Amino acid sequence: MDTGEFHLPRSRAANERLHRLVPGGAHTYAKGDDQYPEHLAPVISHGRGAHVWDIDGNRYVEYGSGLRSVSLGHAHPRVVEAVRRELDRGGNFVRPSVVELEAAERFLATVPTAEMVKFAKNGSDATTAAVRLARAATGRPRVALCADHPFFSVDDWFIGTTPMSAGVPAATAELTVAFPYGDLAATEELLTRYEGEVACLVLEPATHTEPPPGYLAGLRELADRHGCVLVFDEMITGFRWSEAGAQGLYGVVPDLSTFGKALGNGFAVSALAGRRELMERGGLRHCGDRVFLLSTTHGAETHSLAAAMAVLATYTEEGVTARLHALGERLAAGVRGAAAAMGVGEHVVVRGRPSNLVFATLDEHGQPSQRYRTLFLRRLLTGGVLAPSFVVSSALSDADIDRTVDVVAEACAVYRKALDAGDPAPWLGGRPVKPVFRRLA
């Protein structure tokens, strides 16, 4: 049974205050306290490296830091120093800063498959700009997105396809169609059904599974044959798959791609990159209709671009991607071993590329279970592991990984008891965690 000895009174009070002032109690739905066991959603005081401290004074080994954005660890010295240098020089001007030029050169040298780049603050804006550019270039209205990928943008063209579609006109949502990942035949059927209507194919080039052999090259050929724009959302795969993203690793060049998350190590910066012919339609040196591509007040904030340059340099010079893979492999092997030893190897399942691990919690019938996820998260939290996923940062040490595996083993022992009882309820400590995308609050 749950002993209930772990309490977060200050975090609980702060969460209540947050809900009174901020819709959802957080500025990102994935950070909401509904994603955590009841009364066990810590409010963070500060972080350093792979550790964070809550306002109740507890320290945690943290995974999935900043929704996968803090891949080098919190307060990384090289990034912080680059930011600090710019703070005293001014952050935003009436004309472009030389930092914008330097950041563009550094980005395009790191991602050589792109010819031009434009920076923004968040991934949604960059991906929506790619969609608008594709529609302008093709004169077509429809967007085809990968149905198996969880998130592309806060804008209507995507949110209208989710259970949280309130406020999105049906006419807008109807212009978005979907295709399954890994299935070229189904995608070709979709493009044939809407022949001459689809402006672009939008997908993450890889996620928790590797792309089937020839799949990305096949999509490239389909896009060319049907005259639509191929867009890779590299928010997650950028840097975690290779310094040049998934496109650099798999050798398939999209027309447009979007980057963010790891690009700033927690600082707000994203990028839309791609072929010059397309990107220049949002510029001044062409004779066609102008595309309102990206025009943001804070997109060229100097300290965020300095952070991005420091991140790019650190990845390329220090082999960060290889380290993320090595840490993830150690963690995955440890978690799988601990789960198997406790007899729950078929219920606590680690999936994904080592640099981007997630876990599934399955019930006695092998089905995904929010109640068993709650039990598992509760035991991780009480053991000092904050892990909505097992996405690693390069700041983790082998000792951090080993400590995590020990805590996972303890959680799996409780998991086994719940499976034997046929009911995890006595170990939940309250309501189960909830999926982010649901129709009702």
Secondary structure, DSSP 8 states (H G I E B T S, - for coil): --------HHHHHHHHHHHHHSGGGSSSGGGSGGGS-TT----EEEEEBTEEEETTS-EEEESSHHHHT--S-BT-HHHHHHHHHHHTT-S--SS--HHHHHHHHHHHHHSTT-SEEEEESSHHHHHHHHHHHHHHHHT--EEEEETTS--S-SSHHHHTTSS--TTS-HHHHTTEEEE-TT-HHHHHHHHHHTTTTEEEEEE-S-SSS---TTHHHHHHHHHHHHT-EEEEE-TTHHHHTBTTHHHHHH----SEEEE-GGGGTTSS-EEEEE-HHHHGGGSSSSSS--------TTTT-HHHHHHHHHHHHHHHHHTHHHHHHHHHHHHHHHHHHHHHHTT-TTTEEEES-GGGBEEEEB-TTS-B-HHHHHHHHHHHHHTTEE-SSB---TT--HHHHHHHHHHHHHHHHHHHHHHHHT--GGGT-SS----SS-S--
